[in-house]
Amino acid sequence: MQASTAEFDKTKLSDLKSYTTLGVGTFSRVALIEHRRTGKTYALKRMEKKTIEQLKQKTHIMNEKKILQEMDHPFIIQLHATYKDKGCLYMVTELVLGGELFSVLTREEYLDEPMTKFYCGCVVLAMEALHAKNNIYRDLKPENILLDAEGYVKICDFGFAKKVGENERTRTTCGTPEYVSPEMLANSGHGKPTDWWCVGILIYECLFATTPFAAEDYSETYEMINRYAAGRDTIDYAVDGVRVAKPCRVLMQSLPHPEPDQRVAAAATKKHSWYSKMNWDDLENKRVPAPWVPPVKSATDAQNFEGEDYGPDKRVAPYTGDGAWYDDF
């Protein structure tokens, strides 16, 4: 066990009581748990070693753990401790019970500019903090943005996050197809600007309930991105009768710019006219009222994650491969 917070220094995996499943991924299962000694609640992400190996996710998992350990930001999920047993790796993180931003989008159909400005402003500050430590995220989408009990953003799922130096580039293609940047798609090397491309796509999706490159299949999505990057196509900023103010439209055009070095980043976004009335210190310190406060009745209230049948938990067989890759977990 490795503890990121003192409360877990003497805590064993058996000291954590599981309540209910909050979500299931390809090789992971997230549960709401209680620390038996203190009665405090957390989230426990269990990841199967064998499946991690089969899907070639070893490096991604270790990157996720290391990056979360070094981050301390109000809009980034906090890692408290890690564990491992014969079959799985575990991460204990803070519990965020407000549900996904995706659920808010589904309920509202699309968000107005003030709501979008608030949620994406939180994301801008989180990306700024990540980039300050030379980390890139690469998996921005509404499903990876949780809301806490006060209605503030918590970015989660850092499986594609990676440390990349100021002038370095990486070539791994990852993330959600509709959010993939042109340079990632072209395998020409990408860095921090690819996250700002994603911020622009996120703003668009919040406002229009779709992405600018939505298509029936991913190959068509990739072709649309390539055509846009080559200047053969444009992005529609008036979808289904929804129109946005000019400052918003200008920022959306500046973030997903075809050329990475032409994209605005944190500093320019924060100074942009669309955010002219935003007090960034107040936002980061949670002094800006959230546009919507999720219903959370208690520290074990998982109502905002209900609606899906995740099936019964299953016993995981011991891992029989070489365990050297997770020695530092």
Secondary structure by P-SEA (a helix, b strand, c coil): cccccccccccccccccccccccccccccccccccccccbbbbbbbbbaaaaaaacaaaaaaaaaaaaaacccccccccccccccccbbbbbccccccccaaaaaaaaccccaaaaaaaaaaaaaaaaaaaaacccccccccccbbbcccbbbbbcccccbbbbcccbbbcccccccccccccccccccccaaaaaaaaaaaaaaaaccccccccccaaaaaaaaaaaaacccccccccccccccaaaaaaaaaaacccccccccaaaaaacccccccaaaaaaacccccccccccccccccccccccccccbbbbccccccccccccc
